[in-house]
């Protein structure tokens, strides 16, 4: 049972880290597009602002998942570390 719980938590950690990396990539790409000359004249600035907000929301959601997974693993280790009572 503990091994499957650890695998499940590890899987969630990997998913959350992947999501954080995707959000970071989206943020970096959006920042590069905003920094290009002429974006203000094309009207794409509002779309880029939406993209920044989406990246922030994605980052926050994946960070929350990462924190919960970390807490779950810590709780599991705490339970496993408790001495067995006869």
N, C-alpha and C positions, 0 to 999 in steps of 0.2 A: 504493500500500500504506500509506504513513504516514497519508494522509488518512483511510482507513477505520479505522485503529487509533485515530486521534484522535477520530473520530465515535463509535466504540464506547466509548472511555473517557469521553467527554463524556456519552453516554447513561447509563452506569453512575453517573456523578457526579449526574446529574439524578434518577435513581431513588433513590440514597442520600439525597440532600437531601430528596426528597419523603417518604421513610421517616422521616427525622429530624423533619420537620415534623409528620407523623402521630403519632409517639411523643410529641412535645411537647404536641400537642393532647390526646392521651389522658391524659397526666399532669396537665395543667391541669384538664381536666374532672373527673377523679377527685378531685383536690384540692378542687375546688369542692363536689363531692358529700359528701366527708368533712367539710368545714367546716360543712355544713348541720346545724342543730340536730335532734336526735332520731335520727340515724343509728345510734347505739350501741344504741338500744332496738329497732330494727327487725331487727338481726342482719345487716345488709348490710355491716358493716365488714370481714368476712372476704373478701367478694367484691371490695370496693374495694382491699384489700391485694393480692389476686391481680392486679387490674388495674394497680396500681402496679408490681408485679414484671414484668408483661408489658411495660409501657411501658419499663421500664429495659432489659429484654432486647432489645426492638426497637431502642431507641436505640443500645445497644452494638453490635448486629449491623450497623446502618446506618452507624455511625461506622467500624467496621472496613472495610466496603465502600468508604467514602469514602477512607480512608487508603490502601488498596490501589490504588484508581483513581488517586489522586494520585501514588503511587510509579510506576505504569505510565506515566503521562504524563511524569513527570520522566525516566524511563529512555528513553522514546522521544525526548524532546528531547535528551538526552545523546548518543544514537546519531546523531541528525540533525545535531548540532553538530560531530561529529568530522570532521576534514578528510579528504577523499578521497585515497587513495594512488594514485599513477600506476601 
